[in-house]
Amino acid sequence: MTINCLRGNPTLGFYQHMGGKIVGEIKEIHQGAELVEDVLLFDWSM
């Protein structure tokens, strides 16, 4: 399962604490501002 989370969002730390690993990023321009989202991967098969 993957989750996208805006970089700088405090929730990102929570997701990492719960076992999420950052595997990439998505950049997009929204109304002239560049938004960067980190893509986290969760492996629940353990």
CHARMM-style PDB file with segment names, atoms N, HN, CA, C and O in Angstrom:
ATOM      1  N   MET     1       0.850  -1.166   0.000  1.00  0.00      PROA
ATOM      2  CA  MET     1       0.000   0.000   0.000  1.00  0.00      PROA
ATOM      3  C   MET     1       0.899   1.234   0.000  1.00  0.00      PROA
ATOM      4  O   MET     1       1.915   1.261   0.695  1.00  0.00      PROA
ATOM      5  N   THR     2       0.534   2.246  -0.769  1.00  0.00      PROA
ATOM      6  HN  THR     2      -0.291   2.224  -1.334  1.00  0.00      PROA
ATOM      7  CA  THR     2       1.289   3.495  -0.757  1.00  0.00      PROA
ATOM      8  C   THR     2       0.400   4.634  -0.280  1.00  0.00      PROA
ATOM      9  O   THR     2      -0.823   4.602  -0.423  1.00  0.00      PROA
ATOM     10  N   ILE     3       1.051   5.635   0.288  1.00  0.00      PROA
ATOM     11  HN  ILE     3       2.044   5.661   0.404  1.00  0.00      PROA
ATOM     12  CA  ILE     3       0.376   6.843   0.753  1.00  0.00      PROA
ATOM     13  C   ILE     3       1.198   8.022   0.270  1.00  0.00      PROA
ATOM     14  O   ILE     3       2.426   8.000   0.349  1.00  0.00      PROA
ATOM     15  N   ASN     4       0.526   9.057  -0.231  1.00  0.00      PROA
ATOM     16  HN  ASN     4      -0.472   9.075  -0.294  1.00  0.00      PROA
ATOM     17  CA  ASN     4       1.190  10.303  -0.590  1.00  0.00      PROA
ATOM     18  C   ASN     4       0.954  11.296   0.542  1.00  0.00      PROA
ATOM     19  O   ASN     4      -0.160  11.413   1.053  1.00  0.00      PROA
ATOM     20  N   CYS     5       2.013  12.011   0.931  1.00  0.00      PROA
ATOM     21  HN  CYS     5       2.918  11.915   0.516  1.00  0.00      PROA
ATOM     22  CA  CYS     5       1.911  12.966   2.030  1.00  0.00      PROA
ATOM     23  C   CYS     5       2.738  14.195   1.676  1.00  0.00      PROA
ATOM     24  O   CYS     5       3.899  14.069   1.286  1.00  0.00      PROA
ATOM     25  N   LEU     6       2.149  15.387   1.808  1.00  0.00      PROA
ATOM     26  HN  LEU     6       1.206  15.489   2.124  1.00  0.00      PROA
ATOM     27  CA  LEU     6       2.891  16.604   1.505  1.00  0.00      PROA
ATOM     28  C   LEU     6       4.131  16.706   2.383  1.00  0.00      PROA
ATOM     29  O   LEU     6       4.075  16.471   3.590  1.00  0.00      PROA
ATOM     30  N   ARG     7       5.244  17.057   1.762  1.00  0.00      PROA
ATOM     31  HN  ARG     7       5.290  17.248   0.781  1.00  0.00      PROA
ATOM     32  CA  ARG     7       6.490  17.224   2.503  1.00  0.00      PROA
ATOM     33  C   ARG     7       6.310  18.378   3.489  1.00  0.00      PROA
ATOM     34  O   ARG     7       5.742  19.411   3.134  1.00  0.00      PROA
ATOM     35  N   GLY     8       6.779  18.216   4.693  1.00  0.00      PROA
ATOM     36  HN  GLY     8       7.241  17.377   4.982  1.00  0.00      PROA
ATOM     37  CA  GLY     8       6.627  19.225   5.732  1.00  0.00      PROA
ATOM     38  C   GLY     8       5.416  18.996   6.628  1.00  0.00      PROA
ATOM     39  O   GLY     8       5.291  19.635   7.672  1.00  0.00      PROA
ATOM     40  N   ASN     9       4.532  18.102   6.238  1.00  0.00      PROA
ATOM     41  HN  ASN     9       4.633  17.583   5.389  1.00  0.00      PROA
ATOM     42  CA  ASN     9       3.352  17.785   7.038  1.00  0.00      PROA
ATOM     43  C   ASN     9       3.790  16.934   8.236  1.00  0.00      PROA
ATOM     44  O   ASN     9       4.480  15.932   8.051  1.00  0.00      PROA
ATOM     45  N   PRO    10       3.403  17.313   9.458  1.00  0.00      PROA
ATOM     46  CA  PRO    10       3.788  16.522  10.632  1.00  0.00      PROA
ATOM     47  C   PRO    10       3.340  15.059  10.561  1.00  0.00      PROA
ATOM     48  O   PRO    10       3.939  14.198  11.206  1.00  0.00      PROA
ATOM     49  N   THR    11       2.304  14.775   9.791  1.00  0.00      PROA
ATOM     50  HN  THR    11       1.817  15.474   9.267  1.00  0.00      PROA
ATOM     51  CA  THR    11       1.818  13.406   9.646  1.00  0.00      PROA
ATOM     52  C   THR    11       2.864  12.509   9.000  1.00  0.00      PROA
ATOM     53  O   THR    11       2.867  11.298   9.224  1.00  0.00      PROA
ATOM     54  N   LEU    12       3.757  13.096   8.196  1.00  0.00      PROA
ATOM     55  HN  LEU    12       3.754  14.079   8.014  1.00  0.00      PROA
ATOM     56  CA  LEU    12       4.804  12.316   7.534  1.00  0.00      PROA
ATOM     57  C   LEU    12       5.644  11.558   8.567  1.00  0.00      PROA
ATOM     58  O   LEU    12       5.954  10.383   8.366  1.00  0.00      PROA
ATOM     59  N   GLY    13       6.010  12.212   9.659  1.00  0.00      PROA
ATOM     60  HN  GLY    13       5.758  13.166   9.822  1.00  0.00      PROA
ATOM     61  CA  GLY    13       6.774  11.559  10.718  1.00  0.00      PROA
ATOM     62  C   GLY    13       6.003  10.414  11.356  1.00  0.00      PROA
ATOM     63  O   GLY    13       6.579   9.380  11.692  1.00  0.00      PROA
ATOM     64  N   PHE    14       4.696  10.601  11.522  1.00  0.00      PROA
ATOM     65  HN  PHE    14       4.228  11.441  11.250  1.00  0.00      PROA
ATOM     66  CA  PHE    14       3.855   9.541  12.082  1.00  0.00      PROA
ATOM     67  C   PHE    14       3.850   8.326  11.164  1.00  0.00      PROA
ATOM     68  O   PHE    14       4.001   7.193  11.623  1.00  0.00      PROA
ATOM     69  N   TYR    15       3.673   8.565   9.855  1.00  0.00      PROA
ATOM     70  HN  TYR    15       3.550   9.485   9.483  1.00  0.00      PROA
ATOM     71  CA  TYR    15       3.663   7.461   8.894  1.00  0.00      PROA
ATOM     72  C   TYR    15       4.990   6.704   8.913  1.00  0.00      PROA
ATOM     73  O   TYR    15       5.010   5.476   8.838  1.00  0.00      PROA
ATOM     74  N   GLN    16       6.098   7.442   9.014  1.00  0.00      PROA
ATOM     75  HN  GLN    16       6.082   8.440   9.075  1.00  0.00      PROA
ATOM     76  CA  GLN    16       7.405   6.782   9.067  1.00  0.00      PROA
ATOM     77  C   GLN    16       7.542   5.977  10.356  1.00  0.00      PROA
ATOM     78  O   GLN    16       8.094   4.877  10.344  1.00  0.00      PROA
ATOM     79  N   HSD    17       7.048   6.514  11.460  1.00  0.00      PROA
ATOM     80  HN  HSD    17       6.599   7.408  11.470  1.00  0.00      PROA
ATOM     81  CA  HSD    17       7.106   5.811  12.744  1.00  0.00      PROA
ATOM     82  C   HSD    17       6.295   4.514  12.691  1.00  0.00      PROA
ATOM     83  O   HSD    17       6.638   3.535  13.355  1.00  0.00      PROA
ATOM     84  N   MET    18       5.220   4.512  11.900  1.00  0.00      PROA
ATOM     85  HN  MET    18       4.941   5.307  11.361  1.00  0.00      PROA
ATOM     86  CA  MET    18       4.362   3.331  11.780  1.00  0.00      PROA
ATOM     87  C   MET    18       4.892   2.327  10.754  1.00  0.00      PROA
ATOM     88  O   MET    18       4.222   1.340  10.451  1.00  0.00      PROA
ATOM     89  N   GLY    19       6.078   2.573  10.226  1.00  0.00      PROA
ATOM     90  HN  GLY    19       6.623   3.374  10.472  1.00  0.00      PROA
ATOM     91  CA  GLY    19       6.697   1.596   9.330  1.00  0.00      PROA
ATOM     92  C   GLY    19       6.741   1.970   7.870  1.00  0.00      PROA
ATOM     93  O   GLY    19       7.173   1.164   7.046  1.00  0.00      PROA
ATOM     94  N   GLY    20       6.311   3.159   7.522  1.00  0.00      PROA
ATOM     95  HN  GLY    20       5.960   3.814   8.191  1.00  0.00      PROA
ATOM     96  CA  GLY    20       6.344   3.591   6.126  1.00  0.00      PROA
ATOM     97  C   GLY    20       7.755   3.953   5.697  1.00  0.00      PROA
ATOM     98  O   GLY    20       8.503   4.568   6.457  1.00  0.00      PROA
ATOM     99  N   LYS    21       8.115   3.577   4.498  1.00  0.00      PROA
ATOM    100  HN  LYS    21       7.507   3.077   3.880  1.00  0.00      PROA
ATOM    101  CA  LYS    21       9.423   3.898   3.922  1.00  0.00      PROA
ATOM    102  C   LYS    21       9.209   4.820   2.732  1.00  0.00      PROA
ATOM    103  O   LYS    21       8.382   4.528   1.869  1.00  0.00      PROA
ATOM    104  N   ILE    22       9.950   5.942   2.670  1.00  0.00      PROA
ATOM    105  HN  ILE    22      10.622   6.179   3.372  1.00  0.00      PROA
ATOM    106  CA  ILE    22       9.837   6.862   1.545  1.00  0.00      PROA
ATOM    107  C   ILE    22      10.487   6.218   0.329  1.00  0.00      PROA
ATOM    108  O   ILE    22      11.666   5.866   0.360  1.00  0.00      PROA
ATOM    109  N   VAL    23       9.714   6.065  -0.742  1.00  0.00      PROA
ATOM    110  HN  VAL    23       8.756   6.351  -0.767  1.00  0.00      PROA
ATOM    111  CA  VAL    23      10.211   5.401  -1.949  1.00  0.00      PROA
ATOM    112  C   VAL    23      10.235   6.332  -3.158  1.00  0.00      PROA
ATOM    113  O   VAL    23      10.654   5.921  -4.240  1.00  0.00      PROA
ATOM    114  N   GLY    24       9.800   7.555  -2.995  1.00  0.00      PROA
ATOM    115  HN  GLY    24       9.460   7.889  -2.116  1.00  0.00      PROA
ATOM    116  CA  GLY    24       9.814   8.482  -4.124  1.00  0.00      PROA
ATOM    117  C   GLY    24       9.137   9.785  -3.767  1.00  0.00      PROA
ATOM    118  O   GLY    24       8.744  10.013  -2.623  1.00  0.00      PROA
ATOM    119  N   GLU    25       9.009  10.641  -4.777  1.00  0.00      PROA
ATOM    120  HN  GLU    25       9.328  10.456  -5.706  1.00  0.00      PROA
ATOM    121  CA  GLU    25       8.341  11.910  -4.564  1.00  0.00      PROA
ATOM    122  C   GLU    25       7.573  12.293  -5.826  1.00  0.00      PROA
ATOM    123  O   GLU    25       7.897  11.859  -6.932  1.00  0.00      PROA
ATOM    124  N   ILE    26       6.565  13.102  -5.632  1.00  0.00      PROA
ATOM    125  HN  ILE    26       6.301  13.455  -4.733  1.00  0.00      PROA
ATOM    126  CA  ILE    26       5.756  13.621  -6.728  1.00  0.00      PROA
ATOM    127  C   ILE    26       5.805  15.141  -6.628  1.00  0.00      PROA
ATOM    128  O   ILE    26       5.519  15.708  -5.573  1.00  0.00      PROA
ATOM    129  N   LYS    27       6.169  15.800  -7.730  1.00  0.00      PROA
ATOM    130  HN  LYS    27       6.401  15.339  -8.587  1.00  0.00      PROA
ATOM    131  CA  LYS    27       6.182  17.266  -7.762  1.00  0.00      PROA
ATOM    132  C   LYS    27       5.081  17.724  -8.700  1.00  0.00      PROA
ATOM    133  O   LYS    27       4.907  17.175  -9.788  1.00  0.00      PROA
ATOM    134  N   GLU    28       4.338  18.737  -8.270  1.00  0.00      PROA
ATOM    135  HN  GLU    28       4.479  19.183  -7.387  1.00  0.00      PROA
ATOM    136  CA  GLU    28       3.318  19.314  -9.142  1.00  0.00      PROA
ATOM    137  C   GLU    28       3.229  20.809  -8.881  1.00  0.00      PROA
ATOM    138  O   GLU    28       3.541  21.283  -7.789  1.00  0.00      PROA
ATOM    139  N   ILE    29       2.804  21.533  -9.884  1.00  0.00      PROA
ATOM    140  HN  ILE    29       2.550  21.148 -10.771  1.00  0.00      PROA
ATOM    141  CA  ILE    29       2.617  22.976  -9.771  1.00  0.00      PROA
ATOM    142  C   ILE    29       1.127  23.238  -9.584  1.00  0.00      PROA
ATOM    143  O   ILE    29       0.306  22.798 -10.388  1.00  0.00      PROA
ATOM    144  N   HSD    30       0.784  23.957  -8.520  1.00  0.00      PROA
ATOM    145  HN  HSD    30       1.451  24.315  -7.866  1.00  0.00      PROA
ATOM    146  CA  HSD    30      -0.614  24.286  -8.240  1.00  0.00      PROA
ATOM    147  C   HSD    30      -0.702  25.784  -8.008  1.00  0.00      PROA
ATOM    148  O   HSD    30      -0.175  26.288  -7.017  1.00  0.00      PROA
ATOM    149  N   GLN    31      -1.357  26.497  -8.903  1.00  0.00      PROA
ATOM    150  HN  GLN    31      -1.786  26.088  -9.709  1.00  0.00      PROA
ATOM    151  CA  GLN    31      -1.515  27.953  -8.838  1.00  0.00      PROA
ATOM    152  C   GLN    31      -0.166  28.637  -8.654  1.00  0.00      PROA
ATOM    153  O   GLN    31      -0.043  29.571  -7.861  1.00  0.00      PROA
ATOM    154  N   GLY    32       0.842  28.176  -9.383  1.00  0.00      PROA
ATOM    155  HN  GLY    32       0.743  27.418 -10.027  1.00  0.00      PROA
ATOM    156  CA  GLY    32       2.162  28.798  -9.365  1.00  0.00      PROA
ATOM    157  C   GLY    32       3.077  28.336  -8.249  1.00  0.00      PROA
ATOM    158  O   GLY    32       4.245  28.725  -8.222  1.00  0.00      PROA
ATOM    159  N   ALA    33       2.596  27.530  -7.340  1.00  0.00      PROA
ATOM    160  HN  ALA    33       1.648  27.213  -7.363  1.00  0.00      PROA
ATOM    161  CA  ALA    33       3.425  27.029  -6.235  1.00  0.00      PROA
ATOM    162  C   ALA    33       3.786  25.567  -6.497  1.00  0.00      PROA
ATOM    163  O   ALA    33       2.949  24.774  -6.928  1.00  0.00      PROA
ATOM    164  N   GLU    34       5.047  25.227  -6.227  1.00  0.00      PROA
ATOM    165  HN  GLU    34       5.727  25.871  -5.877  1.00  0.00      PROA
ATOM    166  CA  GLU    34       5.468  23.839  -6.400  1.00  0.00      PROA
ATOM    167  C   GLU    34       5.162  23.055  -5.126  1.00  0.00      PROA
ATOM    168  O   GLU    34       5.630  23.407  -4.043  1.00  0.00      PROA
ATOM    169  N   LEU    35       4.384  22.005  -5.265  1.00  0.00      PROA
ATOM    170  HN  LEU    35       4.005  21.720  -6.145  1.00  0.00      PROA
ATOM    171  CA  LEU    35       4.064  21.129  -4.145  1.00  0.00      PROA
ATOM    172  C   LEU    35       4.844  19.835  -4.304  1.00  0.00      PROA
ATOM    173  O   LEU    35       4.911  19.271  -5.396  1.00  0.00      PROA
ATOM    174  N   VAL    36       5.431  19.371  -3.216  1.00  0.00      PROA
ATOM    175  HN  VAL    36       5.376  19.829  -2.329  1.00  0.00      PROA
ATOM    176  CA  VAL    36       6.180  18.117  -3.246  1.00  0.00      PROA
ATOM    177  C   VAL    36       5.524  17.158  -2.261  1.00  0.00      PROA
ATOM    178  O   VAL    36       5.366  17.462  -1.079  1.00  0.00      PROA
ATOM    179  N   GLU    37       5.150  15.997  -2.776  1.00  0.00      PROA
ATOM    180  HN  GLU    37       5.279  15.750  -3.736  1.00  0.00      PROA
ATOM    181  CA  GLU    37       4.582  14.943  -1.944  1.00  0.00      PROA
ATOM    182  C   GLU    37       5.568  13.790  -1.882  1.00  0.00      PROA
ATOM    183  O   GLU    37       6.116  13.379  -2.905  1.00  0.00      PROA
ATOM    184  N   ASP    38       5.793  13.269  -0.689  1.00  0.00      PROA
ATOM    185  HN  ASP    38       5.348  13.603   0.142  1.00  0.00      PROA
ATOM    186  CA  ASP    38       6.593  12.059  -0.543  1.00  0.00      PROA
ATOM    187  C   ASP    38       5.668  10.862  -0.686  1.00  0.00      PROA
ATOM    188  O   ASP    38       4.539  10.879  -0.194  1.00  0.00      PROA
ATOM    189  N   VAL    39       6.146   9.828  -1.356  1.00  0.00      PROA
ATOM    190  HN  VAL    39       7.063   9.815  -1.755  1.00  0.00      PROA
ATOM    191  CA  VAL    39       5.387   8.595  -1.529  1.00  0.00      PROA
ATOM    192  C   VAL    39       5.948   7.577  -0.544  1.00  0.00      PROA
ATOM    193  O   VAL    39       7.133   7.247  -0.594  1.00  0.00      PROA
ATOM    194  N   LEU    40       5.104   7.082   0.345  1.00  0.00      PROA
ATOM    195  HN  LEU    40       4.141   7.349   0.386  1.00  0.00      PROA
ATOM    196  CA  LEU    40       5.516   6.106   1.350  1.00  0.00      PROA
ATOM    197  C   LEU    40       4.945   4.744   1.008  1.00  0.00      PROA
ATOM    198  O   LEU    40       3.806   4.627   0.556  1.00  0.00      PROA
ATOM    199  N   LEU    41       5.746   3.723   1.229  1.00  0.00      PROA
ATOM    200  HN  LEU    41       6.671   3.818   1.596  1.00  0.00      PROA
ATOM    201  CA  LEU    41       5.332   2.346   0.984  1.00  0.00      PROA
ATOM    202  C   LEU    41       5.200   1.635   2.320  1.00  0.00      PROA
ATOM    203  O   LEU    41       6.098   1.686   3.160  1.00  0.00      PROA
ATOM    204  N   PHE    42       4.068   0.971   2.502  1.00  0.00      PROA
ATOM    205  HN  PHE    42       3.338   0.929   1.820  1.00  0.00      PROA
ATOM    206  CA  PHE    42       3.850   0.148   3.687  1.00  0.00      PROA
ATOM    207  C   PHE    42       3.798  -1.304   3.257  1.00  0.00      PROA
ATOM    208  O   PHE    42       3.065  -1.649   2.330  1.00  0.00      PROA
ATOM    209  N   ASP    43       4.562  -2.155   3.913  1.00  0.00      PROA
ATOM    210  HN  ASP    43       5.157  -1.875   4.666  1.00  0.00      PROA
ATOM    211  CA  ASP    43       4.560  -3.584   3.612  1.00  0.00      PROA
ATOM    212  C   ASP    43       3.883  -4.293   4.778  1.00  0.00      PROA
ATOM    213  O   ASP    43       4.490  -4.478   5.833  1.00  0.00      PROA
ATOM    214  N   TRP    44       2.627  -4.689   4.590  1.00  0.00      PROA
ATOM    215  HN  TRP    44       2.134  -4.538   3.733  1.00  0.00      PROA
ATOM    216  CA  TRP    44       1.853  -5.316   5.653  1.00  0.00      PROA
ATOM    217  C   TRP    44       1.981  -6.831   5.647  1.00  0.00      PROA
ATOM    218  O   TRP    44       1.267  -7.508   6.388  1.00  0.00      PROA
ATOM    219  N   SER    45       2.873  -7.379   4.832  1.00  0.00      PROA
ATOM    220  HN  SER    45       3.453  -6.830   4.230  1.00  0.00      PROA
ATOM    221  CA  SER    45       2.975  -8.841   4.710  1.00  0.00      PROA
ATOM    222  C   SER    45       3.767  -9.493   5.839  1.00  0.00      PROA
ATOM    223  O   SER    45       3.908 -10.716   5.861  1.00  0.00      PROA
ATOM    224  N   MET    46       4.282  -8.710   6.763  1.00  0.00      PROA
ATOM    225  HN  MET    46       4.168  -7.716   6.745  1.00  0.00      PROA
ATOM    226  CA  MET    46       5.106  -9.279   7.835  1.00  0.00      PROA
ATOM    227  C   MET    46       4.275 -10.053   8.816  1.00  0.00      PROA
ATOM    228  OT1 MET    46       4.809 -10.599   9.782  1.00  0.00      PROA
TER     229      MET     46
END
